[in-house]
Amino acid sequence: MAQKGVQLDRETFSCSICLDLLKDPVTIPCGHSYCMNCIKTHWDKEEEKKIYSCPQCRQTFPVRPVLLKNTMLAVLVEELKKTGLQAAPADHCYAGPEDVACDVCTERKLKACKSCLQCLASYCEKHLQPHYKSTTFKKHKLVEPSKKLQENVCSRHDEVMKMFCRTDQQSICYLCSVDEHKGHDTVSAAAERTEKQRELEVSRQNIQQRIQDREKDVKLLQQEVEDINGSADKAVEGSEKIFTEMIRLMEKRRSDVKQQVRSQQQTEVSRVRELQEKLEQEITELKRRDAELEKLSHTQDHNQFLHDYPSLSPLCESTHSSSINIRPLRFFEDVTAAVSEFRDKLEDVLREKWTNISQRVTEVDVLLSQPENMTRADFLQYSCDITLDPNTAHTELLLSDANRKVTNTGQQQSYSSHPDRFIVLYQVLSPESLTGRCYWELKRGGGVRVAVAYKNISRTGGGSESEFGFNDKSWALYCSNNSYNFWYNNVHTPVSGPQSSRVGVYLDHRAGILSFYSISETMTLLHRVQTTFTQPLYAGLWINSGSSAELCKLN
């Protein structure tokens, strides 16, 4: 408690300008006391206005008061000094280069804790007290310390700008409103702030909603990443298992072929060995018989020769050479050829099926590939090289530029008859079927219907069963010189969008997405379809009389 009393005395006898203990204390007419030098300096600054005020209560004096030393205060201050107390508290926070300094402090300035929009000055805690204690400052607007207070002063009239000109969108003072801004839509700065505050709150709500939406999107994308990783791991694991089974099956077939070849090899070798032994026995017998005959042939006694000749034993039946060729000699070259043929067929199957597998991998659906998030550069990675099929073109449609351009000439072309040809309607289809993701663009001249259709759309009729957009087998965007219209199953949908001679088409067959775009300096969505495609699609064009269209090369 004693320490609290000392603290109170020290604050009581401190100058509110320099915050030190009073030096040569003087008391001005309003009753507040200051260091003589501090109050002199303060009034010197007000000399030009000829109005002298008290820094604490803001009371003004038309004549500069005469300053006389307050001897009683001087004695009390000296007594306080003898107690060993320092003149200024050690914990005062002085203003640095980056801080807003108190405008009242005359010596080393303290940090300002508030700025006053009416006084256009900033105050430290000590010099701010009159704003809290005096009714004179009750209506003053205190804000966080600011270095930009002078921006609130009109440079023309040196008045605080308390009004706002909506016509010129700038802050003004009252004199400006009756001068150069006369007749403008002007309101008080507070009213404009209230209006802008409402707009700000709406903007904040929108931003906060977008933040929530984006956070949900981030979570959704994170889940998508987890699902992709899980699905990929499962696919790799499953395919590894299948390939392992295939390799095991191939190993078994390899072993079976090897075993069969070796078994047949043993059988054939045994047969040949048996025949070989038989022939060798016959050769031995023949050599013995030949030796007997040779010996008899050398007998000189004719009677003896004739006597011994009939006693020769008959020859055993000879193995005829044809028995060796009971069947043509066939070794195992045919086996190698058969295995080679099997390998070639397997490679063909793998090549065909691998394309299908690879396509399934690239067609994996992820959120980032959806059209609303894609730029034209994103679409171009799915660009397809589409041409037009002469076998489907109406006989008055002329195809040119390597079957990329079609023109309705109104004259018969030299086409041969073909069951795929449109007989009545000025239409043509692409020869390429469209599956997966595809993007193409075309330049048109005149009225053109840009379409996709199933292959089994009717070719002979002139009614809804054949016309693009008038049945459930085709989807079409009609582009004229001043409007767009979408047609499907004979249902008409008006489409708004910027006119352009260039049209882009995006198809995601698996996702069931078909989108049409107006292409100029920017890419604008005209119409999007979300459905389920049950067959491969073909690009189609309906060409009005005298009109033309050309498929663009995008690569």
C-alpha positions as CSV (number, residue, x, y, z in Angstrom):
1,M,0.0,0.0,0.0
2,A,2.9,2.4,0.8
3,Q,4.4,1.8,-2.6
4,K,1.0,2.6,-4.3
5,G,1.0,5.9,-2.4
6,V,4.4,6.9,-3.6
7,Q,3.4,6.0,-7.1
8,L,0.4,8.3,-6.8
9,D,2.5,11.2,-5.5
10,R,5.0,10.8,-8.3
11,E,2.3,10.9,-11.0
12,T,0.7,13.9,-9.3
13,F,3.8,16.0,-9.5
14,S,4.8,15.0,-13.0
15,C,4.5,17.3,-16.1
16,S,1.9,15.9,-18.5
17,I,4.0,17.1,-21.4
18,C,7.4,15.7,-20.7
19,L,6.2,13.1,-18.2
20,D,9.1,14.0,-15.9
21,L,8.9,15.4,-12.4
22,L,8.1,19.1,-12.7
23,K,11.1,21.4,-13.3
24,D,10.4,25.1,-12.4
25,P,6.7,24.3,-12.0
26,V,4.1,26.8,-13.1
27,T,0.4,26.8,-12.8
28,I,-1.7,28.2,-15.6
29,P,-5.2,29.9,-15.1
30,C,-7.1,26.6,-15.6
31,G,-5.3,25.1,-12.6
32,H,-3.0,22.5,-14.4
33,S,0.7,22.7,-13.8
34,Y,3.6,22.1,-16.2
35,C,7.4,22.6,-16.4
36,M,7.9,26.2,-17.4
37,N,9.9,25.3,-20.5
38,C,7.4,22.7,-21.6
39,I,4.4,25.0,-21.5
40,K,6.4,27.8,-23.1
41,T,7.4,25.6,-26.0
42,H,3.8,24.4,-26.4
43,W,2.5,28.0,-26.5
44,D,5.3,29.1,-28.9
45,K,3.8,26.6,-31.4
46,E,0.4,28.3,-31.0
47,E,1.7,31.8,-31.3
48,E,0.6,32.2,-34.9
49,K,-3.1,31.4,-34.1
50,K,-3.0,33.8,-31.1
51,I,-4.9,31.1,-29.2
52,Y,-3.2,29.5,-26.2
53,S,-4.6,26.3,-24.8
54,C,-4.1,23.8,-22.0
55,P,-2.7,20.5,-23.3
56,Q,-4.8,18.6,-20.8
57,C,-8.3,20.2,-20.8
58,R,-8.0,22.2,-24.0
59,Q,-9.2,25.4,-22.3
60,T,-8.1,28.4,-24.4
61,F,-6.9,31.8,-23.4
62,P,-7.1,34.8,-25.7
63,V,-4.1,36.4,-24.1
64,R,-0.9,34.5,-23.4
65,P,-0.9,34.0,-19.6
66,V,2.1,35.3,-17.6
67,L,4.0,32.4,-16.1
68,L,5.1,32.5,-12.5
69,K,7.0,29.8,-10.7
70,N,4.8,27.9,-8.2
71,T,7.1,27.8,-5.2
72,M,5.0,25.3,-3.2
73,L,5.1,22.8,-6.0
74,A,8.8,23.4,-6.4
75,V,9.4,22.6,-2.7
76,L,7.3,19.4,-2.9
77,V,9.1,18.2,-6.1
78,E,12.5,18.8,-4.3
79,E,11.2,16.7,-1.4
80,L,10.2,13.9,-3.8
81,K,13.6,14.0,-5.4
82,K,15.2,13.4,-1.9
83,T,13.3,10.1,-1.6
84,G,15.5,8.8,-4.4
85,L,12.7,8.4,-6.9
86,Q,13.6,9.0,-10.5
87,A,11.8,11.7,-12.4
88,A,10.4,9.4,-15.1
89,P,9.2,5.9,-14.7
90,A,11.6,3.3,-16.1
91,D,9.0,1.4,-18.0
92,H,7.9,4.2,-20.4
93,C,7.9,3.1,-24.0
94,Y,9.5,5.6,-26.3
95,A,8.5,5.9,-30.0
96,G,10.9,4.3,-32.6
97,P,11.2,5.2,-36.3
98,E,8.3,2.8,-37.2
99,D,6.0,3.9,-34.4
100,V,3.4,6.7,-34.3
101,A,4.8,9.2,-31.8
102,C,2.7,11.3,-29.4
103,D,2.2,14.8,-30.8
104,V,2.2,16.4,-27.3
105,C,5.4,15.1,-25.9
106,T,8.1,17.9,-26.3
107,E,11.2,16.1,-25.4
108,R,11.7,12.4,-26.1
109,K,8.4,11.3,-27.5
110,L,6.5,8.3,-26.3
111,K,4.5,5.9,-28.4
112,A,1.0,7.0,-29.2
113,C,-1.7,4.7,-28.0
114,K,-4.6,6.4,-29.9
115,S,-5.1,9.0,-32.6
116,C,-8.0,11.5,-32.6
117,L,-9.8,12.1,-35.9
118,Q,-11.1,15.5,-34.6
119,C,-7.9,16.8,-33.1
120,L,-5.9,15.2,-35.9
121,A,-3.3,14.4,-33.3
122,S,-1.9,11.2,-31.7
123,Y,-1.5,10.8,-27.9
124,C,0.4,8.6,-25.5
125,E,-1.4,7.2,-22.5
126,K,-0.6,10.2,-20.3
127,H,-1.7,12.9,-22.8
128,L,-4.8,10.9,-23.8
129,Q,-6.3,11.2,-20.4
130,P,-8.2,14.5,-21.1
131,H,-10.1,12.7,-23.9
132,Y,-11.3,10.3,-21.2
133,K,-11.9,12.8,-18.4
134,S,-13.1,16.0,-20.0
135,T,-16.6,16.3,-21.5
136,T,-15.1,18.6,-24.1
137,F,-13.6,15.6,-25.9
138,K,-16.5,13.2,-25.3
139,K,-17.6,13.2,-28.9
140,H,-14.1,12.9,-30.4
141,K,-13.4,9.8,-32.4
142,L,-10.4,7.8,-31.2
143,V,-8.8,5.3,-33.4
144,E,-5.7,3.2,-33.4
145,P,-2.5,5.2,-33.8
146,S,-2.1,6.4,-37.4
147,K,0.5,8.3,-39.4
148,K,-2.0,9.3,-42.0
149,L,-4.1,11.8,-40.0
150,Q,-3.2,14.6,-42.3
151,E,-4.8,12.7,-45.2
152,N,-8.1,13.6,-43.5
153,V,-7.4,17.4,-44.0
154,C,-8.5,19.0,-47.2
155,S,-5.5,20.5,-49.0
156,R,-7.6,23.2,-50.5
157,H,-9.5,24.5,-47.5
158,D,-7.4,23.1,-44.6
159,E,-10.5,21.6,-43.1
160,V,-11.2,18.1,-41.9
161,M,-12.8,16.1,-44.7
162,K,-16.1,14.9,-43.2
163,M,-18.0,14.4,-46.4
164,F,-17.8,12.1,-49.4
165,C,-18.5,12.9,-53.1
166,R,-20.1,9.9,-54.7
167,T,-20.0,11.6,-58.1
168,D,-16.2,11.9,-58.0
169,Q,-15.6,9.1,-55.5
170,Q,-13.4,11.1,-53.1
171,S,-13.4,12.5,-49.6
172,I,-14.1,16.2,-49.3
173,C,-14.7,18.9,-46.7
174,Y,-17.9,20.9,-46.2
175,L,-16.5,23.9,-48.2
176,C,-15.7,21.6,-51.1
177,S,-19.4,20.5,-51.2
178,V,-20.5,24.1,-51.8
179,D,-17.6,24.9,-54.1
180,E,-16.2,22.7,-56.8
181,H,-18.4,19.8,-55.9
182,K,-21.6,21.8,-55.8
183,G,-24.5,19.8,-57.3
184,H,-22.7,16.5,-56.9
185,D,-24.1,13.6,-55.0
186,T,-22.5,14.2,-51.6
187,V,-23.1,12.5,-48.3
188,S,-21.4,12.5,-44.9
189,A,-18.3,10.3,-44.7
190,A,-20.1,8.4,-42.0
191,A,-23.1,7.6,-44.2
192,E,-20.8,6.6,-47.1
193,R,-18.8,4.4,-44.6
194,T,-22.1,2.8,-43.5
195,E,-23.0,2.0,-47.1
196,K,-19.5,0.7,-48.0
197,Q,-19.5,-1.2,-44.7
198,R,-22.6,-3.0,-45.8
199,E,-21.0,-3.8,-49.2
200,L,-17.8,-4.9,-47.4
201,E,-19.9,-7.3,-45.2
202,V,-21.5,-8.7,-48.3
203,S,-18.1,-9.1,-49.9
204,R,-16.8,-10.8,-46.7
205,Q,-19.8,-13.1,-46.7
206,N,-19.1,-14.0,-50.3
207,I,-15.4,-14.5,-49.6
208,Q,-16.1,-16.6,-46.5
209,Q,-18.6,-18.7,-48.5
210,R,-16.0,-19.1,-51.2
211,I,-13.5,-20.1,-48.6
212,Q,-15.9,-22.7,-47.2
213,D,-16.6,-23.9,-50.8
214,R,-12.9,-24.1,-51.6
215,E,-12.1,-25.8,-48.4
216,K,-14.8,-28.4,-49.2
217,D,-13.2,-28.7,-52.7
218,V,-9.8,-29.2,-51.1
219,K,-11.2,-32.0,-48.9
220,L,-13.0,-33.4,-51.9
221,L,-9.8,-33.4,-53.9
222,Q,-7.9,-34.9,-51.0
223,Q,-10.4,-37.7,-50.9
224,E,-10.1,-38.0,-54.7
225,V,-6.3,-38.4,-54.3
226,E,-6.9,-41.1,-51.7
227,D,-9.4,-42.8,-53.9
228,I,-7.1,-42.6,-57.0
229,N,-4.2,-44.0,-55.0
230,G,-6.3,-46.7,-53.5
231,S,-7.8,-47.6,-56.9
232,A,-4.3,-47.5,-58.6
233,D,-2.8,-49.8,-55.9
234,K,-5.7,-52.2,-56.2
235,A,-5.4,-52.2,-60.1
236,V,-1.6,-52.8,-59.8
237,E,-2.1,-55.6,-57.3
238,G,-4.9,-57.2,-59.4
239,S,-3.0,-56.9,-62.7
240,E,0.2,-58.3,-61.0
241,K,-1.8,-61.3,-59.8
242,I,-3.3,-61.8,-63.3
243,F,0.0,-61.4,-65.1
244,T,1.6,-63.8,-62.6
245,E,-1.1,-66.4,-63.3
246,M,-0.6,-65.8,-67.0
247,I,3.2,-66.3,-66.6
248,R,2.5,-69.4,-64.5
249,L,0.2,-70.7,-67.3
250,M,2.8,-70.0,-70.0
251,E,5.5,-71.8,-67.9
252,K,3.2,-74.8,-67.6
253,R,2.5,-74.8,-71.4
254,R,6.3,-74.4,-72.0
255,S,6.9,-77.4,-69.7
256,D,4.2,-79.4,-71.4
257,V,5.6,-78.8,-74.8
258,K,9.1,-79.7,-73.6
259,Q,7.8,-82.9,-72.0
260,Q,5.9,-83.9,-75.1
261,V,8.8,-83.3,-77.4
262,R,11.2,-85.3,-75.1
263,S,8.6,-88.1,-74.8
264,Q,8.1,-88.3,-78.6
265,Q,11.9,-88.0,-79.0
266,Q,12.4,-91.1,-76.9
267,T,9.7,-93.0,-78.7
268,E,11.1,-92.2,-82.1
269,V,14.7,-92.9,-81.1
270,S,13.7,-96.3,-79.7
271,R,11.9,-97.2,-83.0
272,V,14.9,-96.2,-85.0
273,R,17.3,-98.1,-82.7
274,E,15.2,-101.2,-83.0
275,L,15.3,-101.0,-86.8
276,Q,19.0,-100.2,-86.7
277,E,19.7,-103.4,-84.7
278,K,17.7,-105.5,-87.0
279,L,19.6,-104.2,-90.0
280,E,22.9,-104.7,-88.3
281,Q,21.9,-108.4,-87.6
282,E,21.0,-108.8,-91.2
283,I,24.3,-107.3,-92.3
284,T,26.2,-109.8,-90.1
285,E,24.2,-112.8,-91.5
286,L,24.8,-111.6,-95.1
287,K,28.5,-111.2,-94.4
288,R,28.6,-114.8,-93.1
289,R,26.7,-116.1,-96.1
290,D,29.0,-114.2,-98.4
291,A,32.0,-115.8,-96.8
292,E,30.5,-119.3,-97.3
293,L,29.8,-118.5,-100.9
294,E,33.3,-117.1,-101.5
295,K,34.8,-120.2,-100.0
296,L,32.7,-122.5,-102.2
297,S,33.6,-120.5,-105.2
298,H,37.2,-121.3,-104.7
299,T,36.6,-125.2,-104.6
300,Q,38.6,-126.7,-107.6
301,D,37.0,-130.1,-107.5
302,H,33.9,-129.9,-109.6
303,N,32.2,-132.9,-108.1
304,Q,32.8,-131.5,-104.6
305,F,31.4,-128.1,-105.6
306,L,28.3,-129.6,-107.0
307,H,27.9,-131.8,-103.9
308,D,28.3,-128.9,-101.5
309,Y,26.2,-126.3,-103.3
310,P,22.8,-127.7,-102.6
311,S,23.6,-127.9,-98.9
312,L,23.9,-124.1,-98.6
313,S,21.3,-122.7,-96.2
314,P,18.7,-120.3,-97.7
315,L,19.0,-116.6,-97.0
316,C,16.7,-115.1,-94.3
317,E,14.1,-112.6,-95.5
318,S,15.7,-109.3,-96.2
319,T,14.5,-106.0,-94.6
320,H,13.3,-103.9,-97.5
321,S,14.5,-100.3,-97.7
322,S,10.9,-99.1,-98.0
323,S,10.3,-100.3,-94.4
324,I,12.6,-97.5,-93.3
325,N,10.4,-95.0,-95.0
326,I,7.1,-96.2,-93.7
327,R,6.3,-92.5,-93.2
328,P,8.3,-89.4,-94.3
329,L,11.1,-88.3,-92.1
330,R,9.6,-85.7,-89.7
331,F,11.7,-84.2,-87.0
332,F,10.5,-81.3,-84.7
333,E,10.8,-78.3,-86.9
334,D,7.0,-78.2,-87.1
335,V,6.8,-77.8,-83.3
336,T,9.0,-74.7,-83.4
337,A,6.9,-73.3,-86.3
338,A,3.7,-74.0,-84.3
339,V,5.1,-72.3,-81.2
340,S,6.2,-69.4,-83.3
341,E,2.8,-69.1,-84.8
342,F,1.3,-69.2,-81.3
343,R,3.7,-66.5,-80.3
344,D,2.6,-64.3,-83.2
345,K,-1.1,-64.7,-82.5
346,L,-0.4,-64.0,-78.8
347,E,1.4,-60.8,-79.7
348,D,-1.5,-59.8,-81.9
349,V,-4.0,-60.4,-79.1
350,L,-1.7,-58.6,-76.5
351,R,-1.3,-55.7,-78.9
352,E,-5.1,-55.4,-79.4
353,K,-6.0,-55.8,-75.8
354,W,-3.1,-53.6,-74.6
355,T,-4.6,-50.7,-76.5
356,N,-7.9,-51.4,-74.7
357,I,-6.1,-51.6,-71.3
358,S,-4.1,-48.4,-72.0
359,Q,-7.3,-46.6,-73.0
360,R,-9.0,-47.6,-69.8
361,V,-6.0,-46.2,-67.8
362,T,-6.1,-42.8,-69.6
363,E,-9.9,-42.6,-69.2
364,V,-9.8,-42.6,-65.5
365,D,-12.2,-39.9,-64.3
366,V,-10.8,-37.3,-61.8
367,L,-12.4,-34.0,-60.7
368,L,-9.7,-31.9,-62.3
369,S,-10.6,-33.0,-65.8
370,Q,-14.2,-31.6,-65.6
371,P,-14.9,-29.0,-68.4
372,E,-15.8,-26.2,-66.0
373,N,-12.2,-26.2,-64.7
374,M,-10.5,-26.6,-68.0
375,T,-8.8,-24.0,-70.2
376,R,-8.5,-24.1,-74.0
377,A,-5.0,-25.5,-73.5
378,D,-6.5,-28.3,-71.5
379,F,-9.0,-29.1,-74.2
380,L,-6.3,-29.1,-76.9
381,Q,-4.6,-32.1,-75.3
382,Y,-7.7,-34.1,-76.3
383,S,-7.8,-32.8,-79.9
384,C,-8.9,-35.3,-82.5
385,D,-7.9,-35.4,-86.2
386,I,-11.4,-35.6,-87.6
387,T,-12.2,-35.8,-91.4
388,L,-15.5,-36.3,-93.3
389,D,-16.6,-39.5,-94.9
390,P,-17.4,-39.1,-98.7
391,N,-19.6,-42.3,-98.5
392,T,-22.0,-40.5,-96.1
393,A,-22.1,-37.0,-97.8
394,H,-25.3,-35.9,-99.6
395,T,-24.7,-35.8,-103.3
396,E,-24.8,-31.9,-103.4
397,L,-22.2,-31.5,-100.7
398,L,-18.7,-31.0,-102.1
399,L,-15.8,-32.3,-99.9
400,S,-12.3,-30.7,-100.3
401,D,-9.1,-30.0,-98.5
402,A,-8.4,-33.7,-97.8
403,N,-12.1,-34.2,-96.7
404,R,-11.9,-31.5,-94.1
405,K,-14.0,-28.9,-95.8
406,V,-17.6,-29.3,-96.9
407,T,-19.7,-26.9,-99.1
408,N,-23.3,-27.0,-100.1
409,T,-23.0,-26.2,-103.8
410,G,-26.5,-27.1,-104.8
411,Q,-25.0,-29.2,-107.7
412,Q,-24.8,-33.0,-108.0
413,Q,-21.3,-34.4,-107.2
414,S,-20.0,-37.6,-108.8
415,Y,-20.4,-39.9,-105.8
416,S,-21.0,-43.5,-106.2
417,S,-24.0,-45.1,-104.5
418,H,-23.5,-46.2,-101.0
419,P,-25.8,-47.5,-98.2
420,D,-24.3,-45.0,-95.7
421,R,-25.1,-41.9,-97.8
422,F,-27.7,-39.3,-96.7
423,I,-30.2,-39.3,-99.5
424,V,-32.4,-36.3,-98.6
425,L,-30.7,-34.2,-96.0
426,Y,-27.6,-32.1,-96.6
427,Q,-25.6,-34.0,-94.0
428,V,-22.2,-35.8,-93.6
429,L,-20.6,-37.8,-90.9
430,S,-17.0,-38.5,-89.9
431,P,-15.5,-41.9,-90.7
432,E,-13.8,-41.9,-87.2
433,S,-15.8,-43.1,-84.2
434,L,-15.5,-41.0,-81.1
435,T,-15.0,-42.6,-77.7
436,G,-13.2,-41.5,-74.6
437,R,-12.4,-37.7,-74.6
438,C,-12.3,-35.8,-77.9
439,Y,-12.1,-32.1,-78.8
440,W,-12.3,-30.5,-82.2
441,E,-13.0,-27.1,-83.8
442,L,-14.5,-25.9,-87.0
443,K,-14.8,-22.7,-89.0
444,R,-18.2,-22.1,-90.5
445,G,-19.5,-19.8,-93.2
446,G,-23.3,-19.4,-93.0
447,G,-25.8,-21.7,-91.4
448,V,-24.3,-24.9,-90.0
449,R,-25.6,-27.5,-87.6
450,V,-22.7,-29.0,-85.6
451,A,-23.6,-32.5,-84.4
452,V,-22.7,-35.9,-83.0
453,A,-24.7,-38.9,-83.9
454,Y,-24.8,-42.7,-83.6
455,K,-23.9,-44.7,-86.6
456,N,-27.3,-46.3,-86.9
457,I,-29.1,-43.0,-87.6
458,S,-31.3,-43.3,-90.6
459,R,-29.8,-42.2,-93.9
460,T,-32.7,-42.5,-96.3
461,G,-35.5,-40.4,-94.8
462,G,-36.0,-36.6,-94.8
463,G,-37.9,-36.5,-91.5
464,S,-37.0,-36.5,-87.9
465,E,-35.5,-40.0,-88.0
466,S,-32.6,-38.7,-90.1
467,E,-32.1,-35.0,-89.3
468,F,-29.5,-34.1,-86.7
469,G,-31.0,-33.1,-83.4
470,F,-34.6,-34.3,-84.3
471,N,-34.2,-37.8,-82.8
472,D,-32.7,-39.6,-79.9
473,K,-29.7,-40.7,-81.9
474,S,-28.1,-37.3,-82.5
475,W,-27.3,-34.0,-80.7
476,A,-26.9,-30.7,-82.7
477,L,-26.1,-27.0,-82.2
478,Y,-27.5,-24.9,-85.0
479,C,-25.3,-21.8,-85.7
480,S,-26.7,-19.1,-87.8
481,N,-25.3,-15.6,-88.5
482,N,-27.1,-14.1,-85.5
483,S,-28.2,-16.9,-83.1
484,Y,-27.5,-20.3,-81.6
485,N,-30.1,-23.1,-81.0
486,F,-29.5,-26.6,-79.5
487,W,-31.6,-29.5,-80.7
488,Y,-32.1,-33.0,-79.3
489,N,-34.9,-35.5,-79.9
490,N,-36.9,-32.7,-81.6
491,V,-36.7,-30.4,-78.5
492,H,-35.4,-26.9,-79.2
493,T,-33.3,-24.9,-76.6
494,P,-32.3,-21.3,-77.4
495,V,-28.7,-20.7,-76.6
496,S,-27.1,-17.3,-75.9
497,G,-23.4,-16.4,-76.4
498,P,-20.9,-14.3,-78.4
499,Q,-21.1,-14.8,-82.2
500,S,-18.0,-16.4,-83.7
501,S,-17.2,-18.2,-87.0
502,R,-15.2,-20.7,-85.0
503,V,-16.9,-23.4,-82.8
504,G,-15.3,-25.9,-80.4
505,V,-16.8,-29.2,-79.4
506,Y,-15.7,-31.3,-76.4
507,L,-16.9,-34.9,-75.9
508,D,-16.3,-37.1,-72.9
509,H,-18.1,-40.2,-74.0
510,R,-17.7,-42.2,-70.8
511,A,-18.8,-39.3,-68.6
512,G,-21.7,-38.4,-70.9
513,I,-20.6,-34.8,-71.4
514,L,-21.0,-32.9,-74.7
515,S,-20.1,-29.2,-74.7
516,F,-20.1,-26.5,-77.4
517,Y,-18.0,-23.4,-77.3
518,S,-17.7,-20.1,-79.1
519,I,-14.0,-19.6,-80.0
520,S,-12.5,-16.1,-80.5
521,E,-9.9,-14.4,-78.3
522,T,-11.6,-16.1,-75.4
523,M,-13.4,-19.4,-75.1
524,T,-17.1,-19.1,-74.1
525,L,-19.3,-22.1,-73.2
526,L,-22.5,-22.0,-75.3
527,H,-24.3,-25.2,-74.2
528,R,-23.5,-28.4,-72.3
529,V,-25.2,-31.7,-72.3
530,Q,-25.0,-34.3,-69.5
531,T,-26.4,-37.6,-70.5
532,T,-25.5,-41.3,-71.1
533,F,-24.1,-42.4,-74.5
534,T,-24.8,-46.0,-75.3
535,Q,-22.9,-46.3,-78.6
536,P,-19.8,-44.8,-80.2
537,L,-20.5,-41.3,-81.7
538,Y,-19.5,-39.8,-85.0
539,A,-19.0,-36.1,-85.7
540,G,-21.7,-34.7,-88.1
541,L,-22.4,-31.5,-90.0
542,W,-25.6,-30.2,-91.6
543,I,-24.9,-27.5,-94.2
544,N,-27.4,-24.9,-95.3
545,S,-27.7,-24.0,-98.9
546,G,-24.6,-21.9,-99.9
547,S,-22.9,-22.5,-96.6
548,S,-19.7,-24.3,-95.7
549,A,-17.7,-25.6,-92.8
550,E,-14.1,-26.6,-92.3
551,L,-12.6,-28.9,-89.6
552,C,-9.5,-27.1,-88.1
553,K,-6.1,-28.7,-87.7
554,L,-5.3,-28.2,-84.0
555,N,-1.9,-30.0,-83.9
